[in-house]
Amino acid sequence: MSVKLSETEDEILQYIKKFSEDELKPLAREIDSSMQIPERIIKRMKDLGFFSIYIPEKYGGNGLSFTLLVRIIEEMSKACASTALILDGALTLFAEPLIMFGSEDLKKRYLPRVANGSVGGLAITEPGAGSDAASIRTTAVKKGDKFMVNGSKIFVTNGRTSDFFVFDAVTSPGKGSKGITTFVAEKDTPGLRISRDIHKMGIRGSSTVEMVFNDMEIPEENMVGELDQGFKVIMNTLDAGRIGIAAQAIGIAQGALDEAIQYMKQRKQFGKSISEFQGLQFMIADMATRIEASRALTYDAAELWEKKSGDSVRISSMAKLFASDTAMSVTTDCVQLFGGYGYTVDFDAERHMRDAKITQIYEGTNQIQRLIIAREILKQ
């Protein structure tokens, strides 16, 4: 399946490639070591209109394709996966559920803010509910025209950067996945508190937090979708989110491979460039082939998602599974190609390897992806 961008979209992508290479990549190591993305970079992304790209025109955006968004995430991830997550989280994890399930009122209140550069996040994982998303314990009890929310969420991406979050809570106890509802909460809502920052092995520039809800009041109109239908909202959101993570994985892998090839051409052993050694050339061939196959799967998944094809769940899981495994394999081999230097912080090889690991874990572990793929195949 071929994926083509419009002329306008291709121009935007080329501009983002230049931004990523010229402005973002030189800061990537600093972002990793300081564990924060400079405010000027986020402001630059806002000023350049990155956040408006995927938001429908009706709500102040450009209404461009999901495929373009996926390509942008890939390009930014080549330079800095942490910064790519700012955009990915705002659009695939916050805006997408509102686009799919939000009321007109909710869309009008939040989507223009995203288009103007406000960052959003998704808070669904709990200390005791990860892969088993239906076992959450955060509760939302109806009080008149409001819900009283109590509980906690962990591993919230864009935690301190976000202005608002989509989160889920139990509204009908004892019904399992049929008793969960999804809501939007502003970061400054009374009763919402970030309890701690979570320091990570990779994507260290991305803010990841644990948050606590203590008698947090949420108005009924902040409900995303229908009462007790939140599990469907979250599952559909993750279907889209997996494609974004696959794109991130491809970008990380491609960035690592590009840098390894550049190093190999310069590094000389036994009187010649190590890029001339056949054994290392075989490694390059295998890595490049896996990246290209991952890219094809991911672009297919993006196109199927836009068409609302029934096969998008299977393909998006395949894309996330294959691309993230590829990213981990490729970045590990790239460390090897750098030799001893690859194990130091003098080069970015080790950063790419650390960043790659999370792509096998979040948006559904790869073990869960295999279950989804098998289930979808057996259904057919």
C-alpha positions as CSV (number, residue, x, y, z in Angstrom):
1,M,0.0,0.0,0.0
2,S,1.6,3.3,-1.1
3,V,1.2,6.3,1.2
4,K,1.4,9.7,-0.6
5,L,1.5,13.1,1.0
6,S,-0.1,16.1,-0.7
7,E,2.3,18.8,-2.0
8,T,1.5,21.0,1.0
9,E,2.1,18.1,3.4
10,D,5.4,17.2,1.8
11,E,6.6,20.8,2.1
12,I,5.6,20.8,5.8
13,L,7.5,17.5,6.3
14,Q,10.6,18.9,4.6
15,Y,10.5,21.9,6.9
16,I,10.2,19.7,10.0
17,K,13.1,17.6,8.8
18,K,15.2,20.8,8.7
19,F,14.0,21.9,12.1
20,S,14.8,18.5,13.6
21,E,18.3,18.3,12.1
22,D,19.3,22.0,12.6
23,E,17.6,23.0,15.8
24,L,16.6,19.8,17.7
25,K,19.4,17.3,17.2
26,P,22.2,19.6,18.5
27,L,20.2,19.8,21.8
28,A,19.3,16.1,22.1
29,R,22.2,15.2,24.4
30,E,21.6,18.2,26.6
31,I,17.9,17.3,26.8
32,D,18.8,13.8,27.9
33,S,21.3,14.8,30.5
34,S,19.3,17.7,32.0
35,M,16.1,15.6,31.9
36,Q,14.1,18.5,30.5
37,I,13.2,20.0,27.1
38,P,14.1,23.7,26.9
39,E,11.0,25.9,27.0
40,R,12.3,27.7,23.9
41,I,12.0,24.4,21.9
42,I,8.4,23.9,22.9
43,K,7.6,27.5,22.1
44,R,9.3,27.2,18.8
45,M,7.1,24.2,18.0
46,K,4.1,26.2,18.9
47,D,5.2,29.2,16.9
48,L,5.8,27.0,13.8
49,G,2.3,25.5,14.1
50,F,3.3,21.9,14.8
51,F,0.3,21.4,17.1
52,S,-2.2,22.6,14.6
53,I,-1.3,20.2,11.9
54,Y,-3.7,17.3,12.7
55,I,-6.5,19.3,14.4
56,P,-9.5,19.7,12.2
57,E,-10.0,23.0,10.5
58,K,-13.3,23.5,12.3
59,Y,-11.4,23.8,15.6
60,G,-8.6,26.0,14.4
61,G,-6.2,23.4,13.0
62,N,-5.0,22.6,9.5
63,G,-6.9,19.3,9.2
64,L,-4.0,17.5,7.6
65,S,-3.6,13.7,7.5
66,F,-2.8,11.3,10.2
67,T,-0.1,9.9,7.9
68,L,1.7,13.2,7.9
69,L,1.6,13.3,11.7
70,V,3.1,9.8,11.8
71,R,5.9,11.0,9.4
72,I,6.5,14.0,11.6
73,I,6.9,11.9,14.7
74,E,9.4,9.7,12.9
75,E,11.5,12.7,11.7
76,M,11.5,14.3,15.1
77,S,12.4,11.0,16.8
78,K,15.5,10.7,14.7
79,A,16.8,13.8,16.4
80,C,15.2,13.6,19.9
81,A,12.6,11.0,20.9
82,S,11.8,13.0,24.1
83,T,10.7,16.0,22.2
84,A,8.7,14.0,19.6
85,L,6.7,12.7,22.6
86,I,5.5,16.2,23.3
87,L,3.7,16.4,20.0
88,D,2.8,12.7,19.9
89,G,1.1,12.9,23.3
90,A,-0.7,16.1,22.6
91,L,-2.2,14.8,19.3
92,T,-2.6,11.0,19.4
93,L,-3.2,10.6,23.1
94,F,-5.2,13.7,24.0
95,A,-6.7,15.2,20.9
96,E,-7.5,11.9,19.1
97,P,-10.0,10.6,21.8
98,L,-11.8,14.0,21.7
99,I,-11.9,14.0,17.9
100,M,-13.3,10.4,18.0
101,F,-15.7,10.6,21.0
102,G,-15.9,14.1,22.4
103,S,-19.0,16.1,22.5
104,E,-19.2,19.2,20.3
105,D,-18.8,21.4,23.4
106,L,-15.7,19.4,24.5
107,K,-14.1,19.7,21.1
108,K,-14.8,23.5,21.0
109,R,-13.2,24.0,24.4
110,Y,-10.1,21.9,24.0
111,L,-9.1,21.3,20.4
112,P,-8.5,25.0,19.6
113,R,-6.2,25.2,22.6
114,V,-4.2,22.2,21.3
115,A,-4.0,23.8,17.9
116,N,-2.6,26.9,19.5
117,G,0.1,24.9,21.3
118,S,-1.3,23.7,24.6
119,V,0.0,20.2,25.4
120,G,-2.2,17.4,26.5
121,G,-1.6,14.0,28.1
122,L,-3.2,10.6,28.8
123,A,-3.4,9.2,32.4
124,I,-4.7,5.6,32.4
125,T,-2.0,3.4,34.0
126,E,-2.2,2.8,37.7
127,P,0.3,1.0,40.1
128,G,-1.9,-2.1,40.0
129,A,-3.4,-1.7,36.4
130,G,-1.0,-1.7,33.5
131,S,-1.7,-4.3,30.8
132,D,-4.9,-5.2,32.6
133,A,-6.4,-1.7,31.9
134,A,-9.9,-2.8,33.0
135,S,-8.7,-3.3,36.6
136,I,-8.2,0.4,37.5
137,R,-9.3,1.5,40.9
138,T,-9.6,5.3,40.5
139,T,-13.3,6.1,41.1
140,A,-15.6,8.8,39.9
141,V,-18.8,9.1,42.0
142,K,-21.7,11.1,40.6
143,K,-22.6,14.1,42.7
144,G,-25.4,16.1,41.0
145,D,-23.9,17.4,37.7
146,K,-20.4,16.6,38.8
147,F,-18.2,13.6,39.5
148,M,-16.0,13.3,42.6
149,V,-12.7,11.6,41.6
150,N,-10.3,9.7,43.9
151,G,-7.4,7.5,43.1
152,S,-4.0,7.8,41.3
153,K,-2.3,7.3,38.0
154,I,1.3,6.5,37.2
155,F,3.7,6.8,34.2
156,V,1.8,9.8,32.9
157,T,3.7,11.1,29.8
158,N,4.0,14.8,29.4
159,G,3.1,15.0,33.1
160,R,4.5,18.5,34.0
161,T,4.3,19.8,30.4
162,S,0.6,19.2,29.9
163,D,-2.2,21.7,30.5
164,F,-4.9,19.0,30.6
165,F,-5.3,15.2,30.6
166,V,-7.6,12.5,29.4
167,F,-8.1,10.0,32.2
168,D,-10.4,7.1,33.1
169,A,-12.2,6.1,36.3
170,V,-14.6,3.5,37.6
171,T,-18.2,4.9,37.5
172,S,-20.1,1.6,37.9
173,P,-18.2,-0.7,40.4
174,G,-18.4,-4.4,39.8
175,K,-18.9,-4.1,36.0
176,G,-15.3,-4.4,35.0
177,S,-14.6,-2.8,31.6
178,K,-18.3,-2.0,31.2
179,G,-18.2,0.3,34.2
180,I,-15.4,2.8,33.2
181,T,-15.8,6.3,32.0
182,T,-13.3,8.7,30.4
183,F,-12.9,12.4,31.4
184,V,-10.8,15.5,30.7
185,A,-9.2,17.3,33.7
186,E,-7.3,20.6,33.7
187,K,-3.9,20.4,35.4
188,D,-4.9,23.0,38.0
189,T,-8.2,21.4,39.0
190,P,-8.4,21.4,42.8
191,G,-7.7,17.9,44.1
192,L,-5.3,17.0,41.3
193,R,-1.7,16.8,42.5
194,I,1.5,15.5,40.9
195,S,3.0,13.4,43.7
196,R,6.4,12.7,42.1
197,D,8.5,12.8,39.0
198,I,9.6,9.4,37.7
199,H,13.2,9.3,36.5
200,K,13.8,6.9,33.6
201,M,16.4,5.0,31.7
202,G,15.5,6.6,28.4
203,I,13.4,9.4,26.9
204,R,14.7,11.3,29.9
205,G,13.7,14.7,28.6
206,S,10.0,13.7,28.6
207,S,8.3,14.5,31.9
208,T,6.8,11.3,33.4
209,V,4.9,11.6,36.7
210,E,2.6,10.0,39.2
211,M,-0.5,11.9,40.0
212,V,-3.1,11.7,42.7
213,F,-6.8,12.6,42.7
214,N,-8.2,13.6,46.1
215,D,-11.8,14.6,45.9
216,M,-11.3,16.2,42.5
217,E,-14.5,17.5,41.1
218,I,-15.1,17.0,37.3
219,P,-18.1,18.5,35.6
220,E,-20.3,16.1,33.7
221,E,-19.7,18.0,30.5
222,N,-16.0,16.9,30.7
223,M,-17.0,13.3,30.0
224,V,-15.4,11.9,26.8
225,G,-18.0,9.7,25.2
226,E,-20.8,8.1,27.1
227,L,-21.1,7.0,30.7
228,D,-19.5,3.6,31.3
229,Q,-18.2,3.5,27.7
230,G,-14.7,4.8,28.6
231,F,-12.9,1.5,28.1
232,K,-13.9,1.7,24.4
233,V,-12.6,5.3,24.3
234,I,-9.2,4.2,25.8
235,M,-8.8,1.1,23.6
236,N,-9.5,3.2,20.4
237,T,-7.1,5.8,21.7
238,L,-4.4,3.2,22.2
239,D,-5.0,1.8,18.7
240,A,-4.0,5.3,17.3
241,G,-1.2,5.8,19.9
242,R,0.5,2.5,18.9
243,I,1.0,3.9,15.4
244,G,2.7,7.0,16.9
245,I,5.0,4.8,19.0
246,A,5.9,2.7,15.9
247,A,6.9,5.9,14.1
248,Q,8.9,6.9,17.1
249,A,10.7,3.6,17.1
250,I,11.5,3.9,13.4
251,G,12.9,7.4,13.9
252,I,15.1,6.2,16.8
253,A,16.4,3.2,14.8
254,Q,17.0,5.3,11.7
255,G,18.8,8.0,13.6
256,A,21.1,5.4,15.3
257,L,21.8,3.7,12.0
258,D,22.6,7.0,10.2
259,E,25.1,7.9,12.9
260,A,26.7,4.4,12.9
261,I,27.2,4.5,9.1
262,Q,28.8,7.9,9.4
263,Y,31.2,6.6,12.1
264,M,32.0,3.5,10.2
265,K,33.2,5.4,7.2
266,Q,35.5,7.5,9.3
267,R,36.8,4.7,11.6
268,K,39.9,2.9,10.2
269,Q,41.3,-0.4,11.4
270,F,43.8,-2.7,9.6
271,G,44.5,0.1,7.1
272,K,40.9,0.6,5.9
273,S,37.5,2.0,6.8
274,I,35.6,-0.5,8.9
275,S,32.6,0.1,6.5
276,E,34.6,-2.1,4.0
277,F,34.4,-5.2,6.3
278,Q,31.9,-7.6,4.9
279,G,30.8,-8.8,8.3
280,L,29.8,-5.3,9.3
281,Q,28.2,-4.7,5.9
282,F,25.9,-7.6,6.6
283,M,24.8,-6.0,9.9
284,I,24.0,-2.8,8.1
285,A,22.0,-4.6,5.4
286,D,19.9,-6.5,8.0
287,M,19.3,-3.3,10.1
288,A,18.3,-1.2,7.1
289,T,16.0,-4.0,5.8
290,R,14.2,-4.3,9.2
291,I,13.8,-0.5,9.4
292,E,12.3,-0.3,5.9
293,A,9.9,-3.2,6.7
294,S,8.8,-1.4,9.9
295,R,8.3,1.8,8.0
296,A,6.0,0.0,5.4
297,L,3.9,-1.6,8.2
298,T,3.6,1.7,10.0
299,Y,2.6,3.7,7.0
300,D,0.0,1.1,6.1
301,A,-1.3,1.3,9.7
302,A,-1.6,5.1,9.4
303,E,-3.5,4.8,6.2
304,L,-5.9,2.1,7.5
305,W,-6.5,4.2,10.6
306,E,-7.5,7.2,8.5
307,K,-9.9,5.0,6.5
308,K,-11.3,3.6,9.7
309,S,-10.7,0.1,8.3
310,G,-11.6,-2.8,10.5
311,D,-8.1,-4.2,9.9
312,S,-6.4,-1.2,11.5
313,V,-6.2,-2.8,14.9
314,R,-4.3,-5.8,13.7
315,I,-1.9,-3.8,11.5
316,S,-1.3,-1.1,14.1
317,S,-0.3,-3.8,16.6
318,M,1.9,-5.5,14.1
319,A,3.5,-2.1,13.3
320,K,4.2,-1.3,17.0
321,L,5.5,-4.8,17.7
322,F,7.8,-5.0,14.7
323,A,9.0,-1.4,14.8
324,S,9.8,-1.4,18.5
325,D,11.6,-4.8,18.4
326,T,13.5,-3.4,15.4
327,A,14.5,-0.3,17.2
328,M,15.9,-2.3,20.2
329,S,17.8,-4.6,17.9
330,V,19.1,-1.9,15.6
331,T,20.2,0.4,18.4
332,T,21.9,-2.4,20.3
333,D,23.9,-3.4,17.1
334,C,24.8,0.3,16.6
335,V,26.4,0.4,20.0
336,Q,28.4,-2.6,18.9
337,L,29.4,-0.9,15.6
338,F,30.9,2.0,17.6
339,G,32.9,-0.5,19.7
340,G,34.2,0.8,23.0
341,Y,33.1,4.3,22.1
342,G,29.5,3.1,21.8
343,Y,29.5,2.4,25.5
344,T,30.4,5.9,26.4
345,V,28.4,9.1,26.4
346,D,30.8,10.7,23.9
347,F,28.5,9.4,21.2
348,D,24.7,9.2,20.9
349,A,24.6,5.4,20.3
350,E,23.9,4.6,24.0
351,R,21.2,7.3,24.2
352,H,19.4,5.8,21.2
353,M,19.5,2.3,22.8
354,R,18.1,3.6,26.1
355,D,15.4,5.5,24.2
356,A,14.4,2.5,22.1
357,K,13.6,0.2,25.0
358,I,10.5,2.0,26.1
359,T,8.9,1.6,22.7
360,Q,8.6,-2.2,23.5
361,I,6.7,-1.3,26.7
362,Y,4.4,1.6,26.5
363,E,1.1,1.8,24.5
364,G,0.8,-1.9,25.3
365,T,3.7,-4.2,25.9
366,N,4.8,-6.3,22.9
367,Q,3.5,-9.4,24.7
368,I,0.1,-7.8,24.7
369,Q,0.5,-6.8,21.0
370,R,1.0,-10.5,20.2
371,L,-2.2,-11.3,22.0
372,I,-4.1,-8.6,20.1
373,I,-2.7,-9.8,16.7
374,A,-3.5,-13.4,17.4
375,R,-7.1,-12.5,18.5
376,E,-7.7,-10.4,15.4
377,I,-6.4,-13.1,13.1
378,L,-8.5,-15.8,14.8
379,K,-11.6,-13.6,14.6
380,Q,-11.3,-13.5,10.9
